[in-house]
């Protein structure tokens, strides 16, 4: 896959931090929504990714994930743990820079309804995405959103081709891909040149959370960095490795960078 990273004329400059081998932009929900507004107007293929501890672990074992994040035109912080890591490394990252789709979706959907952006969402189980979209249409009057379920064989030329045809026919301003990490990022990367000139957002279960199909963790839990515990208790079989085992893989690179920053400072 050809590397596509590069400055696109017309995109606003957003301060960027680099740590533990990744780069993130210091968005707030307001500046991220404004960035989307300008990006949509450019009618180009633009990727806005997001980083959390899970993605930091994944890029260390998946070259495709590393390529995807290297190509993204902007990356917002998703997860209070990453804010804490940045602060421990001495970076001026605050809670306002943590943007999860649970919190940001109302801003994005309201802007899409107001500005008549068509959204194409690929993800969720059959029937679930449609139910979520119906809830959002009732909540945000005028919202133009179409849905294709995400449970298809990405390695099947026939099934994958049908999904790509659906997306192209939809002619979206924003393409949201909610198939879970890393499947969604790898699918975007594998099919990038067959996607329309749209803003591309890998978004996990954003639609299901926003519509109430999946219970939303208490927002106070997110603000104090305990949202992971709620999700672990809700889905222990699926989440135990991600929250209890995987973060230990990041301890050594964190300590290595902390020491380097400390000694460089003094």
C-alpha positions in Angstrom: 0.0 0.0 0.0 1.4 3.4 -0.9 1.9 5.7 1.9 -0.6 8.6 1.8 0.5 10.7 4.7 1.1 14.3 3.8 -0.2 17.7 4.3 -3.5 18.4 2.5 -4.0 22.0 1.7 -7.0 23.4 3.5 -6.7 21.2 6.6 -6.2 23.3 9.8 -3.0 22.9 11.8 -3.6 21.1 15.1 -0.8 20.8 17.7 0.7 17.4 17.8 2.5 15.3 20.4 4.8 12.3 19.7 5.5 9.7 22.4 6.0 6.0 22.7 6.3 5.8 18.9 3.0 7.4 18.1 1.7 10.8 17.2 -1.6 12.3 18.5 -3.2 15.7 17.9 -4.3 17.8 20.9 -7.9 18.0 19.8 -10.8 19.0 22.0 -14.4 18.0 21.0 -15.0 21.4 19.6 -11.7 21.6 17.6 -12.2 18.1 16.3 -15.7 18.9 15.1 -14.3 22.1 13.4 -11.6 19.9 11.8 -14.2 17.6 10.4 -16.2 20.5 9.0 -13.2 21.7 7.1 -12.1 18.2 6.1 -15.5 17.4 4.6 -15.5 20.5 2.5 -12.3 19.4 0.8 -14.0 16.3 -0.7 -10.8 14.3 -0.4 -9.9 11.0 1.2 -8.9 12.0 4.7 -8.4 9.6 7.7 -9.0 10.7 11.3 -7.9 7.9 13.5 -7.8 7.5 17.3 -5.3 6.1 19.7 -5.7 4.3 23.1 -3.6 1.8 25.0 -5.0 -1.1 22.9 -3.8 0.5 19.6 -0.4 1.3 21.2 0.0 -2.5 21.8 -1.4 -3.5 18.4 1.0 -1.3 16.4 3.9 -3.1 18.1 2.9 -6.4 16.6 1.0 -5.5 13.4 3.0 -3.7 10.6 -0.4 -3.0 8.9 -1.7 -1.1 11.9 1.6 0.9 12.1 1.2 1.8 8.4 -2.4 2.8 8.9 -1.6 5.2 11.8 1.4 6.5 9.9 -0.9 7.4 7.1 -3.7 9.0 9.1 -4.0 12.7 8.6 -5.0 13.3 12.2 -5.3 11.2 15.4 -7.3 12.0 18.5 -6.8 10.6 21.9 -9.4 8.0 22.9 -8.9 6.9 26.5 -7.9 8.5 29.8 -5.1 6.1 30.2 -3.3 7.7 27.3 -3.8 11.1 28.8 -2.2 9.8 32.0 0.7 8.3 30.1 1.3 11.6 28.3 1.2 13.6 31.5 3.7 11.2 33.2 6.0 11.8 30.3 5.7 15.6 30.9 3.5 16.5 28.0 0.8 19.2 28.3 -2.1 16.8 27.7 -5.3 17.3 29.7 -8.7 15.6 30.1 -10.1 17.9 27.5 -7.9 16.1 24.9 -9.6 12.8 25.6 -12.3 12.3 23.0 -14.3 9.1 22.9 -17.0 8.5 20.4 -19.5 8.0 23.2 -19.0 11.7 24.1 -18.3 13.1 20.7 -21.1 11.4 18.6 -23.8 13.9 19.6 -21.5 16.7 18.3 -20.8 14.9 15.1 -24.4 13.8 14.4 -25.7 17.3 15.2 -23.2 18.8 12.7 -24.0 16.2 10.1 -27.7 16.9 10.4 -27.3 20.7 10.2 -24.8 20.7 7.3 -26.5 17.8 5.4 -23.5 15.5 5.4 -24.5 12.0 4.3 -23.0 9.4 6.6 -22.3 5.8 5.5 -21.7 3.5 8.5 -20.2 0.0 8.0 -20.4 -2.1 11.1 -22.4 -3.8 13.8 -24.4 -7.1 13.6 -27.1 -7.4 10.9 -30.1 -5.4 12.0 -28.3 -3.6 14.9 -26.8 -0.8 12.8 -30.1 -0.1 11.2 -31.8 0.1 14.6 -29.1 2.4 15.9 -29.4 4.6 12.8 -33.2 4.8 13.3 -32.7 6.1 16.8 -30.2 8.7 15.7 -32.5 9.9 12.9 -35.3 10.5 15.4 -32.9 12.4 17.7 -31.2 14.4 15.0 -33.8 15.7 12.6 -32.6 15.7 9.0 -29.7 13.3 9.7 -28.9 11.4 6.5 -27.3 8.1 7.5 -27.2 4.8 5.7 -25.9 1.5 7.1 -24.3 -1.7 6.0 -23.7 -4.5 8.5 -20.1 -5.3 9.4 -20.3 -9.1 9.6 -19.0 -10.0 6.2 -15.9 -11.9 4.9 -13.3 -9.3 4.3 -11.2 -11.9 2.4 -14.0 -12.8 0.0 -13.8 -10.7 -3.2 -17.5 -11.1 -3.7 -18.6 -10.1 -0.2 -16.0 -7.4 0.2 -16.7 -6.1 -3.3 -20.4 -5.8 -2.6 -19.7 -3.7 0.5 -17.4 -1.4 -1.5 -20.1 -1.1 -4.2 -22.6 -0.1 -1.5 -20.3 2.5 -0.1 -19.6 4.0 -3.5 -23.3 4.1 -4.4 -24.0 5.9 -1.1 -21.6 8.7 -2.0 -21.0 9.6 1.6 -19.4 12.8 2.9 -18.3 10.7 6.0 -17.6 7.0 6.0 -17.7 5.5 9.5 -16.2 2.0 9.9 -17.3 0.3 13.2 -15.8 -3.2 13.0 -13.7 -3.1 16.1 -9.9 -2.7 16.4 -7.8 -3.8 14.6 -10.2 -5.2 12.0 -11.6 -1.8 11.0 -8.3 -0.1 10.6 -6.9 -3.0 8.6 -9.9 -3.1 6.4 -9.7 0.6 5.7 -6.0 0.3 4.9 -6.5 -2.8 2.6 -9.4 -1.1 0.7 -8.3 2.5 0.9 -7.9 3.1 -2.9 -11.4 1.6 -3.5 -13.1 4.0 -1.1 -14.7 7.2 -2.2 -13.2 10.7 -1.5 -14.8 10.9 1.9 -13.7 11.6 5.5 -12.9 8.2 7.0 -13.5 7.5 10.7 -12.7 4.2 12.3 -15.2 4.3 15.2 -15.7 0.9 16.9 -19.1 0.5 18.5 -19.8 4.2 18.3 -23.2 3.9 16.7 -24.4 1.2 19.1 -23.3 3.2 22.1 -24.8 6.5 20.8 -28.2 4.9 20.1 -28.3 3.0 23.4 -28.0 -0.5 21.9 -25.0 -1.1 24.1 -25.1 0.3 27.6 -23.0 3.4 27.9 -20.5 3.5 30.8 -21.2 6.3 33.3 -19.5 9.4 32.1 -18.0 10.1 35.5 -16.1 6.8 35.2 -14.5 8.0 32.0 -13.5 11.3 33.6 -11.6 9.6 36.4 -10.1 6.9 34.1 -12.2 4.0 35.3 -14.4 3.4 32.2 -12.3 0.3 31.4 -13.5 -1.4 34.6 -17.2 -0.9 33.6 -16.5 -2.5 30.2 -14.5 -5.3 31.8 -17.4 -6.1 34.1 -19.9 -5.9 31.3 -17.9 -8.1 28.9 -15.3 -10.0 31.0 -14.8 -12.8 28.4 -14.0 -10.4 25.6 -12.2 -7.6 27.5 -10.1 -9.4 30.2 -6.9 -9.7 28.0 -7.2 -6.1 26.7 -7.5 -4.5 30.1 -5.7 -6.9 32.4 -2.9 -8.4 30.3 -2.1 -6.3 27.3 -1.1 -3.1 29.1 1.8 -4.9 30.7 3.4 -5.1 27.2 3.7 -1.3 27.3 5.5 -1.0 30.6 9.0 -1.5 29.2 8.6 1.0 26.3 7.0 3.5 28.7 9.9 3.2 31.2 12.4 3.5 28.4 10.9 6.7 27.1 10.4 8.1 30.6 14.1 7.6 31.4 15.1 9.2 28.1 12.9 12.2 28.6 14.1 12.6 32.2 17.8 12.4 31.3 17.4 14.7 28.2 15.8 17.2 30.5 18.7 17.2 33.0 
